[in-house]
Amino acid sequence: MTGRKFDFETELDEIHRAVLSVLPEKLLDLTDISAARAGIEELFSQMPSPELPEDISIEEIQVPGINGDPDVLVKVYKPKSLPSEAPVLLWIHGGGMVLGSADWDDDVCCPIATAHECVVVSVDYRLAPENPAPAQLHDCYAALKWVSENASSLGVSPERIAVGGASAGGGLAAGTALMARDNGGPNLIFQLLVFPMLDHRNQTPSSYGTSDTRVWNREANIAAWAAYLGEADEVTPYASPSIANDLSGLPPAYINVGTLDIFVDEDIEYAQRLSQAGVPVELHVYPGAFHGSNGFVAESALSVRWAADQSAALEAALNPEN
């Protein structure tokens, strides 16, 4: 299949181009995953820590793994004035299955909990290559089961559980939804898939979009999938949701992605296949957005619109009576 090369000089607006120009040149060079982790931690250490709201409690809890797996750390974000029988969002961070932690997303989870009067449970899943698939998915599913089984103590309704994530977290959210469907629950009301990483094959035109190591790029994606899948003889649809033959019976989905994201084609195709399977799906494709630019360039008009659209969809799913 013919690839399409992104031209950031001509396809980005001035503010996106300016922000991209100051990102470290080898930020997402995964030739050495350990070095990439250290570089990203160094970048984060230089950034101001987000001010966390006082009306949200944040608690770290170890929840039981499944099938003898190790316990899983989750971070629970809970508004201090939570309505009874509130909804809950299981959130899964990004990082290509090889980078990051739940701590990355404090500034994502707190605003969601506040805006939607819900509990957010963020999963600190094991990373590849030290822990290849299905470790990540098992950790996310274990967290989902724990949320369902402990809904009462969390102050949430077991009938109002959603799952979401960004990038690798979006792929894990989609895989978790498939696993929940095939294992008889827990039942989910919604899946929020933010530029999800869904397809290990790297064969779409946009998967060839860029080798620029300032953003998520083709070579990084190939290295991340190799680390994630390890020596597996068979790739399951839970690990790579794009290869699932049957997408029926899944919860309604919201998918958003930029035109300058190597995942744009696989995300559009997944949305289309969900719709064809009878799953309600809303897809937003933002012209001139690159992978993660909604966070890197949060003040741009494009990112503000992205955030408003995403928040409106999440509110409609979590609090349909409002």
N, C-alpha and C positions, 0 to 999 in steps of 0.2 A: 504494500500500500504506500502511496506517495505521501511523504511528510510535508508539513507546512512549517516554515521557519518564521518565528516572531521577529519583528523589527521594533525593538523598544524605542529607538530614536524617533521613529515616525508614528508609531501606534500608541505611545503614551502621551498624555497631556503634560503640561509643564510641571505641575506639582508632583505627579507620580514620577516623572523623569528625574526631578531634583532629589526626591527621597531615595530612589534607586541608586543615584550616583554616589551617595554617601554610605551605602551599605558595604561592609567588608567584601573585598573582591572574591575571597574564597570561603564565604560564610557557609555555603552548602556544597562544599567539595567533600564527598564521602569516600574518597580514596583511602583515607584513614579515619574510621568512625570515631575512635577515641580522640583524635585531634580535633575533629569537627565538634564533638561534645564540649571539649575544653574551650574552643573558640567561641561557641555560642554562650557558654556560661560566662566567659569573660565579657562578651558584649552586654549580656543582661546585667552583669555586676556594675557596669558603667551607667546604666539607666536608672532614673529615679524610681524608687519603690512606689507602687500604687498606694494611694490612701484608701484603706479599706473602711467601709461604712461601719459606724458603731451599732447600727440597728440589725446587723447580721452576726450571728454566732458562727464560728468556724471550728469544727471538731474533727480530729483525725481518729479514725477507728480501724482496727484490724478485723476484717470479716473472713469467714472460713472459705478456703478454696474448695474447688470441686474435685472429686475423684482423687483425693489425697494430695492435691496441689497445696503449695504453701498458702498461708493467709494472704489476703490482699488488702493493702492500705487504701482506704477511701477518705476523701475530705468531704464533710457534710456542711453545707452552707444553709443556714436556717434563719429566716426573718424572725425577730423577737416577737412580732405581732402577726403570727401565722394564723390564717383562718382555719377552722376545723375542716377535716377531710380535704386538705389542700392537695394540689397536684405535685408531682415530683419529676424532675428531669435527671436521668442518669447521663452524665457528661463524660466524654472521652477525649483526652488531649491529643494533639497532633505530634508530628516528629518523625514521620516515615517509618514507624515501628522501631526505630533505633535511637531516637533522641527524645529528650524532654521528660517531664514529670507532671503530676497534678499541680504542683506549685506554679507552673507556667501560667495557669489559667485562673488565678485568683481574680484578676481584673475582668475576666469573662463571666465567671460564675456568680460573683457578688451582684452585679447589675441585673442578671437574669433573675436571681432569687428576689431581689427588691421589686423589679418592674412587674413580675408576674405572680407575686405573692405565693411562691412555691419553694420547695426544698430542692436544692441541687446537690447531687452526690457525684463527685468527680473521682474517677478511677485511676489509681497510680499503678498501672499494669506493668508487668515485667517487660524488659526491652530485649530485642534481638541485637546482635547475633548470639549473645550469651544464653538467651531463652528463645529459641525459634518457635514458630507456630506449632501447635495451637495455644501456646502459653498465654498470649495476649487476649485471645478470644475467651479462653477459659476464665481468665481473671475478670473480664467484663461481664460474662454471664454469671459468674459467682456473685459479683456485686449486684447485678440485677435481681437474682434470686434473694439475696439478703434484703434488698430494698422491699421486695414484695412480702417477704416473711416478717419483716419488722416495720411494716407500714404504720401500725398503731403507735409504736413508741416514737417513730419519726414524726408523727402528727400528720400523716398523709393518707390519702385513699389508695388502696391497692388496685382500684379500678381507674386510676388517673396517672399511670406511669408512662412517661415518654423517654426516648433515648436520642442522644445527639452527640455530635462530635465534628471536629474540623480536620481535614486532610486525612492522615492515617486514622485519626479518631473518627472521622466520618465513615471510612471504610469499615472500621471495627463496629461502629454503630449499625451499619447495614448488615454486617455479619452476625451481630448479636440479635438483630430482629429476625433474621433467618433461623438462627439457632432456637430462639424462643418459640417461633412458629412450629418448628419441627419437633420440639420437645414438650409440646402441650402447655407452653407458658414460661414465665409470666406473660400475661396479655399486655400488649402495648397499645397506646392510643395514638402514637405519633412518632415519626423519625425525622430528625433535623440533620440533614447531611450537607455540611459546609465544605465546598470543593473536595468531595470525598475521593480517597485513593482506593479504587475499586477493581483494577484490572492488572494482573501481573504480566500480561502478555506484551505490553508496550508496543502495540501494532497500529494504533489509531494515527491519523495524520497529525493531530496536535501533540502526540507523545514525542514527536521529533522537534517540537517547537523551539526549544532552546537548550544550549549547553552552558549558559551563563550561570556561574556558580554563586552569584549574589542572590539568586532565587532558586526555588525547587526546579531542577533541571533533569534532562533525560538520563544522564549518567548517574546522578544521585538516585533517581527512581529505580534504575536497574540494580544498583548496588544495594539499595534498601530492600527491594523485593528478594534479592538473593540472600541477604542476611536473615530476612523474615522467614522465608520458606526453607532455608537450610538444606538438608539432605533428603527432604521429603520425596517419597516415590510418587505421591499423588497430591495434586493441589485441590483442596476442597472448595466448594462454593462459599463456605463460611470464611475462608481466608481470602478468597478473591471473588467477591459477590457477582462480578460481571459474568462469570461462567455459570451461574446458577441457571438451570433449565426452567425452573418454575418459580415465578415471583408472585404468584397469587396468594391471597390470604395474609399479606403483609399489612402493617399499619399505614395510614396515610403518610405521605412523604413531602418534605420541602427540600429542594436541592438548589443551591446557588453556587455560581462559579464565574470567573472572568474569562473573557475571550483570549487573554494572553497567559492562560494557565495550561500546562501540559495535560491536565485532567479534563479539559472542557469537552472533548469528544466522548470520552467514556462516561462522563456524567450526564450528558445529553442523551446518550444511548440508554443508560440505565433508567432515566426518567421516562423515556419513551416506552421501554419494555415494562416498567411498572404500570404505566397507563394501559398498555395493551393487555396486561394481566388483570385489569379491573381494579387496580389500586389507585385511589385518589392521589394525585401528585401535582405539586406546583413547582415549576422550574423557572429560575431567574438566571439569565446570562448577561453579565454586565460588560459592555464594550469598554476596552481600555483598562481593565483590571488584571493585575498579575497575581500569582499565587500568594495569598496573605496580604495583599495590598490594602484590604479593608482594615487591617490592623496597623500596618506600617504607615499608611497615609489616611489615618482615621478622620482627619478634619476636612478632607476633600469633599466636594459636593457629591461625587460618585459614592464614596464610602458612607456618607451620611444617609444617602438614599438606600444603600445596601442595608445598613443597620436598621433603618426604619421599616423596610420591607420585611426583614427577618424577624424583628420584634413583633410586628403585627401578625405574622403567620404563627409565631409561637404563642402569642396571646389567644388567638382564635382557637388553637388546638388545646391549650391548657385550661382556658377559662371561657368556654364557648357561650356561657350565659351572660358574659359582660358585653 
